[in-house]
């Protein structure tokens, strides 16, 4: 969910290879592109909330 929320292709993430970008790298990407300082834990928390919103929305259908 975190990668989807960042708009990054999930095939270029650590989920498919140990040397590919991880949450620490995404923190820098967010900072360089927006100026927002987010820790990996904050990115994880935001993705958990987004996932919950998606599940709640789908449960209403």
C-alpha distance matrix in Angstrom:
0.0 3.8 5.5 5.0 6.0 8.6 9.8 10.4 11.2 9.4 13.0 13.9 11.9 13.3 11.9 14.8 17.3 18.6 19.8 16.8 15.0 13.2 12.0 15.7 15.8 12.8 14.9 17.8 16.2 15.2 18.8 20.6 19.1 19.2 21.3 18.8 19.0 16.0 16.0 13.4 13.6 13.1 9.9 8.8 10.5 9.0 5.4 7.5 9.5 7.2 6.4 10.2 11.2 9.9 11.7 14.7 15.0 15.2 17.7 19.9 20.5
3.8 0.0 3.8 5.4 5.1 6.3 8.7 9.0 10.8 9.4 13.0 12.9 10.6 12.0 11.6 14.7 16.6 17.3 18.0 15.0 12.4 10.6 8.8 12.3 12.4 9.2 11.1 14.1 12.7 11.7 15.1 17.0 15.9 16.0 17.8 15.4 15.5 12.4 12.6 10.1 11.0 10.3 6.7 6.7 9.0 7.5 4.7 8.1 10.0 8.4 8.9 12.3 13.2 12.7 14.9 17.3 17.8 18.5 20.9 22.9 23.7
5.5 3.8 0.0 3.8 5.4 5.1 6.3 5.5 7.1 6.0 9.7 9.4 7.9 10.2 10.1 12.5 14.5 15.7 16.1 12.6 10.5 9.7 9.2 12.5 11.5 8.6 11.5 13.7 11.6 11.5 15.2 16.3 15.0 15.9 18.1 16.4 16.8 14.3 14.6 12.1 13.8 13.4 9.6 10.0 12.7 11.0 8.5 11.7 13.5 11.3 11.6 15.3 15.9 14.7 17.0 19.8 19.6 19.9 22.8 24.8 25.0
5.0 5.4 3.8 0.0 3.8 5.4 5.1 6.2 7.4 7.2 10.9 11.6 10.9 13.5 12.8 14.7 17.3 19.0 19.4 15.9 14.0 13.5 12.9 16.1 15.1 11.9 14.5 16.6 14.1 13.4 17.2 18.2 16.2 16.8 19.5 17.9 18.8 16.5 17.3 15.1 16.3 15.3 11.7 12.0 13.9 11.5 8.8 11.9 13.0 9.9 10.3 13.9 13.8 12.1 14.8 17.5 16.8 17.1 20.2 21.9 21.9
6.0 5.1 5.4 3.8 0.0 3.8 5.4 7.8 10.3 10.5 14.2 14.2 13.2 15.6 15.4 17.7 19.9 21.1 21.3 17.8 15.2 14.3 12.8 15.6 14.9 11.3 13.0 15.3 12.9 11.3 15.0 16.4 14.2 14.1 16.8 14.8 16.1 13.9 15.3 13.8 14.8 13.0 9.6 10.8 12.0 8.9 7.2 10.7 10.9 8.0 9.7 13.0 12.3 11.6 14.8 16.7 16.1 17.2 20.2 21.5 22.0
8.6 6.3 5.1 5.4 3.8 0.0 3.8 5.5 8.9 9.9 13.2 12.3 11.6 14.3 14.9 17.0 18.6 19.6 19.2 15.6 12.8 12.5 11.2 13.5 12.1 8.5 10.5 12.2 9.4 8.3 12.0 13.0 10.9 11.4 14.2 12.8 14.1 12.5 14.1 12.8 14.7 13.0 9.5 11.6 13.4 10.7 9.6 13.3 13.9 11.4 13.2 16.5 16.0 15.4 18.5 20.5 19.9 21.0 24.0 25.3 25.7
9.8 8.7 6.3 5.1 5.4 3.8 0.0 3.8 6.7 8.8 11.8 11.5 11.8 15.1 15.4 16.8 18.7 20.4 19.8 16.1 13.9 14.4 14.0 16.3 14.4 11.2 13.7 14.8 11.5 11.1 14.7 14.9 12.3 13.5 16.7 15.9 17.5 16.2 17.8 16.3 18.3 16.8 13.2 14.9 16.8 13.9 12.3 15.8 16.3 13.3 14.7 18.1 17.3 15.9 19.1 21.3 20.1 20.8 24.2 25.3 25.1
10.4 9.0 5.5 6.2 7.8 5.5 3.8 0.0 3.8 6.1 8.6 7.7 8.5 12.0 12.7 13.6 15.2 17.0 16.3 12.5 10.7 11.8 12.3 14.6 12.3 9.7 13.0 13.7 10.5 11.3 14.9 14.7 12.9 14.8 17.6 17.1 18.1 16.6 17.6 15.7 18.2 17.4 13.7 15.0 17.6 15.4 13.4 16.9 18.2 15.5 16.2 19.9 19.7 18.2 21.0 23.6 22.7 23.0 26.2 27.8 27.5
11.2 10.8 7.1 7.4 10.3 8.9 6.7 3.8 0.0 3.8 5.4 5.8 7.6 11.3 11.2 11.3 13.5 16.0 15.5 11.9 11.2 12.7 14.0 16.6 14.3 12.4 16.0 16.7 13.7 14.9 18.4 18.0 16.4 18.5 21.3 20.8 21.6 19.9 20.4 18.1 20.4 20.1 16.3 17.0 19.8 17.9 15.3 18.4 20.1 17.2 17.2 21.0 21.0 18.9 21.4 24.3 23.4 23.1 26.4 28.2 27.5
9.4 9.4 6.0 7.2 10.5 9.9 8.8 6.1 3.8 0.0 3.8 5.3 5.5 8.6 7.8 8.3 11.0 13.5 13.9 10.5 10.2 11.0 12.5 15.5 13.8 12.2 15.8 17.1 14.7 15.9 19.4 19.6 18.4 20.2 22.7 21.6 21.9 19.6 19.5 16.6 18.7 18.9 15.2 15.1 18.2 16.9 13.8 16.5 18.7 16.2 15.6 19.4 20.0 17.9 19.8 23.1 22.7 22.0 25.0 27.3 26.8
13.0 13.0 9.7 10.9 14.2 13.2 11.8 8.6 5.4 3.8 0.0 3.8 5.7 8.5 7.8 6.5 9.0 12.2 12.4 9.4 10.4 12.1 14.5 17.1 15.1 14.3 18.1 18.9 16.6 18.4 21.7 21.4 20.5 22.8 25.2 24.4 24.6 22.5 22.2 19.2 21.5 22.1 18.4 18.3 21.5 20.5 17.5 20.0 22.4 20.0 19.1 22.8 23.7 21.3 23.0 26.4 26.0 25.0 28.0 30.3 29.6
13.9 12.9 9.4 11.6 14.2 12.3 11.5 7.7 5.8 5.3 3.8 0.0 3.8 7.1 8.2 7.3 8.3 10.7 9.9 6.4 7.2 9.6 12.3 14.4 11.9 11.6 15.4 15.7 13.6 15.9 18.9 18.3 17.9 20.5 22.6 22.1 22.1 20.3 20.0 17.3 20.1 20.8 17.2 17.6 21.1 20.1 17.5 20.4 22.8 20.6 20.3 24.0 24.8 23.0 24.9 28.1 27.8 27.3 30.3 32.5 32.0
11.9 10.6 7.9 10.9 13.2 11.6 11.8 8.5 7.6 5.5 5.7 3.8 0.0 3.8 5.3 6.1 7.0 8.6 8.7 5.3 5.2 6.4 9.1 11.6 9.9 9.6 13.3 14.3 12.8 14.8 17.8 17.9 17.8 20.0 21.7 20.7 20.2 18.0 17.2 14.1 16.8 17.8 14.4 14.4 18.0 17.6 15.0 17.6 20.3 18.7 18.2 21.8 23.1 21.6 23.2 26.5 26.6 26.2 28.9 31.3 31.3
13.3 12.0 10.2 13.5 15.6 14.3 15.1 12.0 11.3 8.6 8.5 7.1 3.8 0.0 3.8 5.3 5.0 5.5 6.7 4.7 5.4 5.2 8.5 10.7 10.0 10.7 13.8 15.1 14.5 16.6 19.1 19.7 20.1 22.1 23.3 22.0 20.8 18.4 16.8 13.4 15.9 17.7 14.8 14.1 17.9 18.3 15.8 17.8 21.0 20.0 19.1 22.5 24.3 23.0 24.2 27.5 28.1 27.7 30.0 32.7 32.9
11.9 11.6 10.1 12.8 15.4 14.9 15.4 12.7 11.2 7.8 7.8 8.2 5.3 3.8 0.0 3.8 5.8 7.5 9.8 8.1 9.0 8.3 10.7 13.6 13.3 13.2 16.3 18.1 17.2 18.8 21.7 22.4 22.5 24.2 25.6 24.1 23.1 20.3 18.7 15.1 16.9 18.6 15.6 14.3 17.8 18.2 15.2 16.7 20.0 18.8 17.4 20.7 22.7 21.1 21.9 25.4 26.0 25.2 27.4 30.3 30.3
14.8 14.7 12.5 14.7 17.7 17.0 16.8 13.6 11.3 8.3 6.5 7.3 6.1 5.3 3.8 0.0 3.8 7.1 9.0 7.6 9.9 10.5 13.6 16.1 15.1 15.4 18.8 19.9 18.8 20.9 23.7 23.9 23.9 26.1 27.7 26.5 25.7 23.2 21.9 18.4 20.4 22.1 19.0 17.9 21.5 21.6 18.5 20.2 23.4 21.9 20.4 23.9 25.7 23.7 24.6 28.2 28.5 27.4 29.8 32.6 32.3
17.3 16.6 14.5 17.3 19.9 18.6 18.7 15.2 13.5 11.0 9.0 8.3 7.0 5.0 5.8 3.8 0.0 3.8 5.6 5.6 8.7 9.8 13.3 15.0 14.0 15.2 18.4 19.1 18.5 21.0 23.4 23.4 24.0 26.3 27.6 26.7 25.5 23.2 21.6 18.2 20.6 22.7 19.8 19.0 22.7 23.1 20.5 22.2 25.5 24.3 23.1 26.5 28.4 26.7 27.7 31.2 31.7 30.7 33.1 35.9 35.7
18.6 17.3 15.7 19.0 21.1 19.6 20.4 17.0 16.0 13.5 12.2 10.7 8.6 5.5 7.5 7.1 3.8 0.0 3.8 5.7 8.2 8.6 12.1 13.1 12.7 14.7 17.3 18.0 18.1 20.7 22.6 22.9 24.0 26.2 26.9 25.9 24.3 22.1 20.0 16.8 19.2 21.6 19.2 18.4 22.2 23.0 20.8 22.4 25.8 25.1 24.1 27.3 29.4 28.2 29.0 32.4 33.2 32.6 34.7 37.6 37.7
19.8 18.0 16.1 19.4 21.3 19.2 19.8 16.3 15.5 13.9 12.4 9.9 8.7 6.7 9.8 9.0 5.6 3.8 0.0 3.8 6.7 8.5 12.3 12.5 11.2 13.7 16.3 16.2 16.3 19.3 20.9 20.7 22.0 24.6 25.3 24.8 23.3 21.6 19.8 17.1 20.0 22.1 19.7 19.6 23.4 23.9 21.9 24.1 27.2 26.3 25.8 29.1 30.8 29.7 31.0 34.2 34.8 34.3 36.7 39.4 39.5
16.8 15.0 12.6 15.9 17.8 15.6 16.1 12.5 11.9 10.5 9.4 6.4 5.3 4.7 8.1 7.6 5.6 5.7 3.8 0.0 3.8 6.6 10.3 11.2 9.2 11.0 14.1 14.1 13.5 16.4 18.5 18.2 19.1 21.7 22.7 22.2 21.2 19.5 18.2 15.4 18.5 20.1 17.3 17.5 21.3 21.3 19.2 21.7 24.6 23.3 23.0 26.5 27.9 26.7 28.2 31.4 31.7 31.4 34.0 36.5 36.5
15.0 12.4 10.5 14.0 15.2 12.8 13.9 10.7 11.2 10.2 10.4 7.2 5.2 5.4 9.0 9.9 8.7 8.2 6.7 3.8 0.0 3.8 7.1 7.8 5.6 7.1 10.3 10.5 10.0 12.7 14.8 14.8 15.8 18.1 19.0 18.4 17.3 15.7 14.6 12.1 15.4 16.7 13.9 14.6 18.3 18.2 16.6 19.3 21.9 20.8 21.0 24.4 25.6 24.8 26.6 29.5 29.9 30.0 32.5 34.9 35.2
13.2 10.6 9.7 13.5 14.3 12.5 14.4 11.8 12.7 11.0 12.1 9.6 6.4 5.2 8.3 10.5 9.8 8.6 8.5 6.6 3.8 0.0 3.8 5.5 5.3 6.4 8.9 10.3 10.6 12.5 14.5 15.5 16.5 18.2 18.8 17.4 15.9 13.6 11.9 8.9 12.0 13.7 11.1 11.4 15.1 15.5 14.1 16.4 19.2 18.7 18.7 21.9 23.5 23.0 24.6 27.4 28.1 28.4 30.6 33.1 33.7
12.0 8.8 9.2 12.9 12.8 11.2 14.0 12.3 14.0 12.5 14.5 12.3 9.1 8.5 10.7 13.6 13.3 12.1 12.3 10.3 7.1 3.8 0.0 3.8 5.3 4.9 6.3 8.9 9.6 10.4 12.5 14.3 15.2 16.1 16.5 14.6 12.8 10.1 8.3 5.2 8.4 9.9 7.6 8.2 11.8 12.3 11.5 13.8 16.4 16.3 16.8 19.6 21.2 21.2 22.9 25.3 26.3 26.9 29.0 31.3 32.3
15.7 12.3 12.5 16.1 15.6 13.5 16.3 14.6 16.6 15.5 17.1 14.4 11.6 10.7 13.6 16.1 15.0 13.1 12.5 11.2 7.8 5.5 3.8 0.0 3.8 5.5 5.2 6.8 9.0 10.2 11.1 12.8 14.7 15.7 15.3 13.8 11.4 9.5 7.5 5.7 9.4 10.9 9.6 10.9 14.0 14.7 14.6 16.9 19.2 19.3 20.2 22.9 24.3 24.6 26.4 28.6 29.6 30.5 32.5 34.7 35.8
15.8 12.4 11.5 15.1 14.9 12.1 14.4 12.3 14.3 13.8 15.1 11.9 9.9 10.0 13.3 15.1 14.0 12.7 11.2 9.2 5.6 5.3 5.3 3.8 0.0 3.8 5.3 5.3 6.3 8.8 10.0 10.7 12.4 14.2 14.3 13.6 12.1 10.9 10.1 8.6 12.4 13.3 11.1 13.0 16.2 16.0 15.6 18.5 20.6 20.1 21.1 24.1 25.1 25.1 27.2 29.5 30.0 30.8 33.2 35.3 36.0
12.8 9.2 8.6 11.9 11.3 8.5 11.2 9.7 12.4 12.2 14.3 11.6 9.6 10.7 13.2 15.4 15.2 14.7 13.7 11.0 7.1 6.4 4.9 5.5 3.8 0.0 3.8 5.3 4.8 6.1 8.5 9.8 10.5 11.8 12.6 11.4 10.6 9.0 9.0 7.6 11.1 11.0 8.3 10.6 13.6 12.9 12.5 15.7 17.4 16.6 17.9 21.0 21.7 21.7 24.0 26.2 26.6 27.5 30.0 31.9 32.7
14.9 11.1 11.5 14.5 13.0 10.5 13.7 13.0 16.0 15.8 18.1 15.4 13.3 13.8 16.3 18.8 18.4 17.3 16.3 14.1 10.3 8.9 6.3 5.2 5.3 3.8 0.0 3.8 5.5 5.3 6.3 8.7 10.1 10.6 10.3 8.7 7.1 5.7 6.0 6.1 9.6 9.2 7.6 10.6 12.9 12.4 13.1 16.1 17.4 17.3 19.0 21.6 22.3 22.9 25.2 27.0 27.6 29.0 31.2 32.9 34.1
17.8 14.1 13.7 16.6 15.3 12.2 14.8 13.7 16.7 17.1 18.9 15.7 14.3 15.1 18.1 19.9 19.1 18.0 16.2 14.1 10.5 10.3 8.9 6.8 5.3 5.3 3.8 0.0 3.8 5.4 5.0 6.0 8.5 9.9 9.3 9.2 8.0 8.4 9.1 9.7 13.2 12.8 11.3 14.3 16.7 15.9 16.6 19.7 21.0 20.5 22.4 25.1 25.5 26.0 28.5 30.3 30.6 32.0 34.4 36.0 37.0
16.2 12.7 11.6 14.1 12.9 9.4 11.5 10.5 13.7 14.7 16.6 13.6 12.8 14.5 17.2 18.8 18.5 18.1 16.3 13.5 10.0 10.6 9.6 9.0 6.3 4.8 5.5 3.8 0.0 3.8 5.4 5.2 6.1 8.4 9.3 9.6 9.8 9.9 11.3 11.4 14.8 13.9 11.6 14.6 17.1 15.6 15.8 19.3 20.3 19.2 21.1 24.1 24.1 24.2 27.0 28.9 28.8 30.1 32.8 34.2 34.9
15.2 11.7 11.5 13.4 11.3 8.3 11.1 11.3 14.9 15.9 18.4 15.9 14.8 16.6 18.8 20.9 21.0 20.7 19.3 16.4 12.7 12.5 10.4 10.2 8.8 6.1 5.3 5.4 3.8 0.0 3.8 5.6 5.3 5.7 6.9 6.3 7.3 7.5 9.9 10.6 13.4 11.6 9.7 13.2 14.9 13.0 13.9 17.4 17.8 16.8 19.3 21.9 21.7 22.2 25.1 26.6 26.5 28.2 30.8 32.0 32.9
18.8 15.1 15.2 17.2 15.0 12.0 14.7 14.9 18.4 19.4 21.7 18.9 17.8 19.1 21.7 23.7 23.4 22.6 20.9 18.5 14.8 14.5 12.5 11.1 10.0 8.5 6.3 5.0 5.4 3.8 0.0 3.8 5.5 5.4 4.4 4.9 5.4 7.4 10.0 11.8 14.6 12.8 11.9 15.5 16.9 15.4 16.9 20.1 20.4 19.9 22.5 24.8 24.6 25.5 28.3 29.6 29.7 31.5 34.0 35.1 36.2
20.6 17.0 16.3 18.2 16.4 13.0 14.9 14.7 18.0 19.6 21.4 18.3 17.9 19.7 22.4 23.9 23.4 22.9 20.7 18.2 14.8 15.5 14.3 12.8 10.7 9.8 8.7 6.0 5.2 5.6 3.8 0.0 3.8 5.9 5.8 8.1 9.1 11.2 13.4 14.8 17.9 16.4 14.9 18.5 20.2 18.5 19.5 22.9 23.3 22.4 24.8 27.5 27.1 27.5 30.6 32.0 31.7 33.4 36.2 37.2 38.0
19.1 15.9 15.0 16.2 14.2 10.9 12.3 12.9 16.4 18.4 20.5 17.9 17.8 20.1 22.5 23.9 24.0 24.0 22.0 19.1 15.8 16.5 15.2 14.7 12.4 10.5 10.1 8.5 6.1 5.3 5.5 3.8 0.0 3.8 6.2 8.2 10.5 12.0 14.8 15.9 18.7 16.7 14.8 18.3 19.8 17.5 18.3 22.0 22.0 20.5 23.2 25.8 25.0 25.3 28.6 29.9 29.3 31.0 33.9 34.7 35.3
19.2 16.0 15.9 16.8 14.1 11.4 13.5 14.8 18.5 20.2 22.8 20.5 20.0 22.1 24.2 26.1 26.3 26.2 24.6 21.7 18.1 18.2 16.1 15.7 14.2 11.8 10.6 9.9 8.4 5.7 5.4 5.9 3.8 0.0 3.8 5.4 8.6 10.6 13.9 15.6 17.8 15.2 13.9 17.6 18.4 15.9 17.5 20.9 20.4 19.2 22.3 24.5 23.5 24.3 27.6 28.5 27.9 30.1 32.7 33.3 34.2
21.3 17.8 18.1 19.5 16.8 14.2 16.7 17.6 21.3 22.7 25.2 22.6 21.7 23.3 25.6 27.7 27.6 26.9 25.3 22.7 19.0 18.8 16.5 15.3 14.3 12.6 10.3 9.3 9.3 6.9 4.4 5.8 6.2 3.8 0.0 3.8 6.4 9.4 12.7 15.1 17.3 14.8 14.4 18.2 18.8 16.9 18.9 22.0 21.6 21.1 24.2 26.1 25.4 26.6 29.7 30.5 30.3 32.6 35.0 35.6 36.9
18.8 15.4 16.4 17.9 14.8 12.8 15.9 17.1 20.8 21.6 24.4 22.1 20.7 22.0 24.1 26.5 26.7 25.9 24.8 22.2 18.4 17.4 14.6 13.8 13.6 11.4 8.7 9.2 9.6 6.3 4.9 8.1 8.2 5.4 3.8 0.0 3.8 6.2 9.8 12.4 14.0 11.3 11.2 15.0 15.2 13.5 15.8 18.7 18.2 18.1 21.2 22.9 22.4 23.9 26.8 27.5 27.6 29.9 32.1 32.9 34.4
19.0 15.5 16.8 18.8 16.1 14.1 17.5 18.1 21.6 21.9 24.6 22.1 20.2 20.8 23.1 25.7 25.5 24.3 23.3 21.2 17.3 15.9 12.8 11.4 12.1 10.6 7.1 8.0 9.8 7.3 5.4 9.1 10.5 8.6 6.4 3.8 0.0 3.8 6.8 9.9 11.6 9.5 10.1 13.6 14.1 13.3 15.7 18.3 18.3 18.8 21.5 23.2 23.3 24.8 27.3 28.2 28.8 31.0 32.9 34.1 35.7
16.0 12.4 14.3 16.5 13.9 12.5 16.2 16.6 19.9 19.6 22.5 20.3 18.0 18.4 20.3 23.2 23.2 22.1 21.6 19.5 15.7 13.6 10.1 9.5 10.9 9.0 5.7 8.4 9.9 7.5 7.4 11.2 12.0 10.6 9.4 6.2 3.8 0.0 3.8 6.6 7.9 5.8 6.5 9.9 10.5 10.1 12.4 14.7 15.1 15.9 18.3 20.0 20.5 22.0 24.2 25.3 26.2 28.2 30.0 31.4 33.1
16.0 12.6 14.6 17.3 15.3 14.1 17.8 17.6 20.4 19.5 22.2 20.0 17.2 16.8 18.7 21.9 21.6 20.0 19.8 18.2 14.6 11.9 8.3 7.5 10.1 9.0 6.0 9.1 11.3 9.9 10.0 13.4 14.8 13.9 12.7 9.8 6.8 3.8 0.0 3.8 5.3 5.1 6.4 8.7 9.9 10.7 12.5 14.3 15.5 16.7 18.5 20.1 21.3 22.8 24.5 25.9 27.2 28.9 30.4 32.2 34.0
13.4 10.1 12.1 15.1 13.8 12.8 16.3 15.7 18.1 16.6 19.2 17.3 14.1 13.4 15.1 18.4 18.2 16.8 17.1 15.4 12.1 8.9 5.2 5.7 8.6 7.6 6.1 9.7 11.4 10.6 11.8 14.8 15.9 15.6 15.1 12.4 9.9 6.6 3.8 0.0 3.8 5.5 5.1 6.2 8.7 9.9 10.6 12.4 14.4 15.3 16.4 18.5 20.1 21.0 22.6 24.4 25.8 27.0 28.6 30.7 32.3
13.6 11.0 13.8 16.3 14.8 14.7 18.3 18.2 20.4 18.7 21.5 20.1 16.8 15.9 16.9 20.4 20.6 19.2 20.0 18.5 15.4 12.0 8.4 9.4 12.4 11.1 9.6 13.2 14.8 13.4 14.6 17.9 18.7 17.8 17.3 14.0 11.6 7.9 5.3 3.8 0.0 3.8 5.4 5.0 6.1 8.6 9.8 10.5 12.4 14.2 15.2 16.5 18.5 19.9 21.0 22.5 24.4 25.7 26.9 29.1 31.0
13.1 10.3 13.4 15.3 13.0 13.0 16.8 17.4 20.1 18.9 22.1 20.8 17.8 17.7 18.6 22.1 22.7 21.6 22.1 20.1 16.7 13.7 9.9 10.9 13.3 11.0 9.2 12.8 13.9 11.6 12.8 16.4 16.7 15.2 14.8 11.3 9.5 5.8 5.1 5.5 3.8 0.0 3.8 5.3 5.0 6.1 8.5 9.8 10.6 12.3 14.1 15.3 16.6 18.4 19.9 21.0 22.5 24.4 25.7 27.4 29.4
9.9 6.7 9.6 11.7 9.6 9.5 13.2 13.7 16.3 15.2 18.4 17.2 14.4 14.8 15.6 19.0 19.8 19.2 19.7 17.3 13.9 11.1 7.6 9.6 11.1 8.3 7.6 11.3 11.6 9.7 11.9 14.9 14.8 13.9 14.4 11.2 10.1 6.5 6.4 5.1 5.4 3.8 0.0 3.8 5.5 5.1 6.2 8.7 10.0 10.5 12.2 14.3 15.4 16.5 18.4 20.0 21.1 22.6 24.3 26.2 27.8
8.8 6.7 10.0 12.0 10.8 11.6 14.9 15.0 17.0 15.1 18.3 17.6 14.4 14.1 14.3 17.9 19.0 18.4 19.6 17.5 14.6 11.4 8.2 10.9 13.0 10.6 10.6 14.3 14.6 13.2 15.5 18.5 18.3 17.6 18.2 15.0 13.6 9.9 8.7 6.2 5.0 5.3 3.8 0.0 3.8 5.5 5.1 6.2 8.7 9.9 10.5 12.4 14.3 15.3 16.5 18.4 20.0 21.1 22.5 24.8 26.4
10.5 9.0 12.7 13.9 12.0 13.4 16.8 17.6 19.8 18.2 21.5 21.1 18.0 17.9 17.8 21.5 22.7 22.2 23.4 21.3 18.3 15.1 11.8 14.0 16.2 13.6 12.9 16.7 17.1 14.9 16.9 20.2 19.8 18.4 18.8 15.2 14.1 10.5 9.9 8.7 6.1 5.0 5.5 3.8 0.0 3.8 5.4 5.1 6.3 8.7 9.9 10.7 12.5 14.3 15.4 16.5 18.4 20.1 21.1 23.1 25.2
9.0 7.5 11.0 11.5 8.9 10.7 13.9 15.4 17.9 16.9 20.5 20.1 17.6 18.3 18.2 21.6 23.1 23.0 23.9 21.3 18.2 15.5 12.3 14.7 16.0 12.9 12.4 15.9 15.6 13.0 15.4 18.5 17.5 15.9 16.9 13.5 13.3 10.1 10.7 9.9 8.6 6.1 5.1 5.5 3.8 0.0 3.8 5.4 5.1 6.2 8.6 9.9 10.6 12.4 14.3 15.3 16.5 18.4 20.0 21.5 23.4
5.4 4.7 8.5 8.8 7.2 9.6 12.3 13.4 15.3 13.8 17.5 17.5 15.0 15.8 15.2 18.5 20.5 20.8 21.9 19.2 16.6 14.1 11.5 14.6 15.6 12.5 13.1 16.6 15.8 13.9 16.9 19.5 18.3 17.5 18.9 15.8 15.7 12.4 12.5 10.6 9.8 8.5 6.2 5.1 5.4 3.8 0.0 3.8 5.4 5.0 6.0 8.5 9.8 10.4 12.2 14.1 15.2 16.4 18.3 20.3 21.7
7.5 8.1 11.7 11.9 10.7 13.3 15.8 16.9 18.4 16.5 20.0 20.4 17.6 17.8 16.7 20.2 22.2 22.4 24.1 21.7 19.3 16.4 13.8 16.9 18.5 15.7 16.1 19.7 19.3 17.4 20.1 22.9 22.0 20.9 22.0 18.7 18.3 14.7 14.3 12.4 10.5 9.8 8.7 6.2 5.1 5.4 3.8 0.0 3.8 5.5 5.1 6.2 8.7 9.9 10.6 12.3 14.2 15.4 16.5 18.8 20.6
9.5 10.0 13.5 13.0 10.9 13.9 16.3 18.2 20.1 18.7 22.4 22.8 20.3 21.0 20.0 23.4 25.5 25.8 27.2 24.6 21.9 19.2 16.4 19.2 20.6 17.4 17.4 21.0 20.3 17.8 20.4 23.3 22.0 20.4 21.6 18.2 18.3 15.1 15.5 14.4 12.4 10.6 10.0 8.7 6.3 5.1 5.4 3.8 0.0 3.8 5.4 5.1 6.2 8.7 9.9 10.5 12.3 14.3 15.3 16.9 19.1
7.2 8.4 11.3 9.9 8.0 11.4 13.3 15.5 17.2 16.2 20.0 20.6 18.7 20.0 18.8 21.9 24.3 25.1 26.3 23.3 20.8 18.7 16.3 19.3 20.1 16.6 17.3 20.5 19.2 16.8 19.9 22.4 20.5 19.2 21.1 18.1 18.8 15.9 16.7 15.3 14.2 12.3 10.5 9.9 8.7 6.2 5.0 5.5 3.8 0.0 3.8 5.4 5.1 6.2 8.7 9.8 10.5 12.4 14.2 15.7 17.3
6.4 8.9 11.6 10.3 9.7 13.2 14.7 16.2 17.2 15.6 19.1 20.3 18.2 19.1 17.4 20.4 23.1 24.1 25.8 23.0 21.0 18.7 16.8 20.2 21.1 17.9 19.0 22.4 21.1 19.3 22.5 24.8 23.2 22.3 24.2 21.2 21.5 18.3 18.5 16.4 15.2 14.1 12.2 10.5 9.9 8.6 6.0 5.1 5.4 3.8 0.0 3.8 5.4 5.1 6.2 8.6 9.9 10.6 12.3 14.6 16.0
10.2 12.3 15.3 13.9 13.0 16.5 18.1 19.9 21.0 19.4 22.8 24.0 21.8 22.5 20.7 23.9 26.5 27.3 29.1 26.5 24.4 21.9 19.6 22.9 24.1 21.0 21.6 25.1 24.1 21.9 24.8 27.5 25.8 24.5 26.1 22.9 23.2 20.0 20.1 18.5 16.5 15.3 14.3 12.4 10.7 9.9 8.5 6.2 5.1 5.4 3.8 0.0 3.8 5.4 5.0 6.1 8.5 9.8 10.5 12.6 14.8
11.2 13.2 15.9 13.8 12.3 16.0 17.3 19.7 21.0 20.0 23.7 24.8 23.1 24.3 22.7 25.7 28.4 29.4 30.8 27.9 25.6 23.5 21.2 24.3 25.1 21.7 22.3 25.5 24.1 21.7 24.6 27.1 25.0 23.5 25.4 22.4 23.3 20.5 21.3 20.1 18.5 16.6 15.4 14.3 12.5 10.6 9.8 8.7 6.2 5.1 5.4 3.8 0.0 3.8 5.4 5.1 6.1 8.6 9.8 11.0 13.1
9.9 12.7 14.7 12.1 11.6 15.4 15.9 18.2 18.9 17.9 21.3 23.0 21.6 23.0 21.1 23.7 26.7 28.2 29.7 26.7 24.8 23.0 21.2 24.6 25.1 21.7 22.9 26.0 24.2 22.2 25.5 27.5 25.3 24.3 26.6 23.9 24.8 22.0 22.8 21.0 19.9 18.4 16.5 15.3 14.3 12.4 10.4 9.9 8.7 6.2 5.1 5.4 3.8 0.0 3.8 5.5 5.1 6.2 8.6 10.2 11.3
11.7 14.9 17.0 14.8 14.8 18.5 19.1 21.0 21.4 19.8 23.0 24.9 23.2 24.2 21.9 24.6 27.7 29.0 31.0 28.2 26.6 24.6 22.9 26.4 27.2 24.0 25.2 28.5 27.0 25.1 28.3 30.6 28.6 27.6 29.7 26.8 27.3 24.2 24.5 22.6 21.0 19.9 18.4 16.5 15.4 14.3 12.2 10.6 9.9 8.7 6.2 5.0 5.4 3.8 0.0 3.8 5.4 5.1 6.1 8.9 10.3
14.7 17.3 19.8 17.5 16.7 20.5 21.3 23.6 24.3 23.1 26.4 28.1 26.5 27.5 25.4 28.2 31.2 32.4 34.2 31.4 29.5 27.4 25.3 28.6 29.5 26.2 27.0 30.3 28.9 26.6 29.6 32.0 29.9 28.5 30.5 27.5 28.2 25.3 25.9 24.4 22.5 21.0 20.0 18.4 16.5 15.3 14.1 12.3 10.5 9.8 8.6 6.1 5.1 5.5 3.8 0.0 3.8 5.5 5.1 6.6 9.3
15.0 17.8 19.6 16.8 16.1 19.9 20.1 22.7 23.4 22.7 26.0 27.8 26.6 28.1 26.0 28.5 31.7 33.2 34.8 31.7 29.9 28.1 26.3 29.6 30.0 26.6 27.6 30.6 28.8 26.5 29.7 31.7 29.3 27.9 30.3 27.6 28.8 26.2 27.2 25.8 24.4 22.5 21.1 20.0 18.4 16.5 15.2 14.2 12.3 10.5 9.9 8.5 6.1 5.1 5.4 3.8 0.0 3.8 5.5 5.4 7.1
15.2 18.5 19.9 17.1 17.2 21.0 20.8 23.0 23.1 22.0 25.0 27.3 26.2 27.7 25.2 27.4 30.7 32.6 34.3 31.4 30.0 28.4 26.9 30.5 30.8 27.5 29.0 32.0 30.1 28.2 31.5 33.4 31.0 30.1 32.6 29.9 31.0 28.2 28.9 27.0 25.7 24.4 22.6 21.1 20.1 18.4 16.4 15.4 14.3 12.4 10.6 9.8 8.6 6.2 5.1 5.5 3.8 0.0 3.8 5.4 5.5
17.7 20.9 22.8 20.2 20.2 24.0 24.2 26.2 26.4 25.0 28.0 30.3 28.9 30.0 27.4 29.8 33.1 34.7 36.7 34.0 32.5 30.6 29.0 32.5 33.2 30.0 31.2 34.4 32.8 30.8 34.0 36.2 33.9 32.7 35.0 32.1 32.9 30.0 30.4 28.6 26.9 25.7 24.3 22.5 21.1 20.0 18.3 16.5 15.3 14.2 12.3 10.5 9.8 8.6 6.1 5.1 5.5 3.8 0.0 3.8 5.5
19.9 22.9 24.8 21.9 21.5 25.3 25.3 27.8 28.2 27.3 30.3 32.5 31.3 32.7 30.3 32.6 35.9 37.6 39.4 36.5 34.9 33.1 31.3 34.7 35.3 31.9 32.9 36.0 34.2 32.0 35.1 37.2 34.7 33.3 35.6 32.9 34.1 31.4 32.2 30.7 29.1 27.4 26.2 24.8 23.1 21.5 20.3 18.8 16.9 15.7 14.6 12.6 11.0 10.2 8.9 6.6 5.4 5.4 3.8 0.0 3.8
20.5 23.7 25.0 21.9 22.0 25.7 25.1 27.5 27.5 26.8 29.6 32.0 31.3 32.9 30.3 32.3 35.7 37.7 39.5 36.5 35.2 33.7 32.3 35.8 36.0 32.7 34.1 37.0 34.9 32.9 36.2 38.0 35.3 34.2 36.9 34.4 35.7 33.1 34.0 32.3 31.0 29.4 27.8 26.4 25.2 23.4 21.7 20.6 19.1 17.3 16.0 14.8 13.1 11.3 10.3 9.3 7.1 5.5 5.5 3.8 0.0
